[in-house]
Amino acid sequence: MDQSSLKEKINQVLLQEFELEPGDMVSEALLYEDLGLDSLDAVDMVVSFEKAFAINIGKNTELVSIKTLGELQEFIIRIIAAQHG
């Protein structure tokens, strides 16, 4: 799966899990301010991505520094690449 397809799937997971607006799904969107997610949502988000992509994010400290949708997409893509080669 190429990066564009992966980003689309990441967006789909977020749209389904958090009932977001598709028009808000731009890489510059701030997860908390623009998309309205909170720290509890972050936990649900990790679980959703682990299920959707068969990856293990666990207690990855890098996750707390992620601010935008684009950064989140890059983070998930790196984990998929690392764990699925």
Helices and strands as residue ranges (DSSP letters): H 3-18, G 22-24, H 39-53, G 61-65, H 69-84
